[in-house]
């Protein structure tokens, strides 16, 4: 992923935040020289630098046979930024851009059709997502009809080997431009605009602290 130095993020806590906000990812593998892509919900766990992600495919999905190297994309918030929000828009001939946060996770897929493992993945996914919508459906391990449903899926475990975090949040702009754009996004409202604005101001605060410390 092309990532200019100003937009590089290395703190894995920021990855935690991205996944907590939206654990619906894009999984990319390659077969016969062509990319294969699936969009799916996942379970995320991190202990220090060790990251393991679990999920499942529909059994007929060709990617369900793609053990080995893979790329997983975690999508963060994004927002259009108008040059009209910059204080130096005329003298610097500013142009439109897009601010966003994203993670690329490189690692290795292990696939499984073990019944107990599949039941655990489905159970934990349902617990997380049912709680978010205020409902209480659960996978019942002692129900034959629930167990039979597992025949239709293949599970995976994704061991992350390398993390790329790109947080493009106007870090290469003067303070006044960042404040102007962040304020405009706040006024526009909407979840993505608001979160991008907050991330911009977080990084601006760090910049001001760094300047004050020197």
Secondary structure, DSSP 8 states (H G I E B T S, - for coil): ----GGGEE--HHHHHHHHHH--EEEEEEEETTEEEEEEEE-EEEEETTEEEEEEEEETT-GGGG--EEEEEEEEEEEEEE-GGG-TTTTTTT---EEEEEEEEEEEEEEEE--HHHHHHHHHHHHHHHHHHTT------TT-HHHHHHGGGEEEEEEEEEEEEEEEESSTTS-HHHHHHHHHHHHHH-SHHHHHHHHHHHHHHHHHHHHHHH-
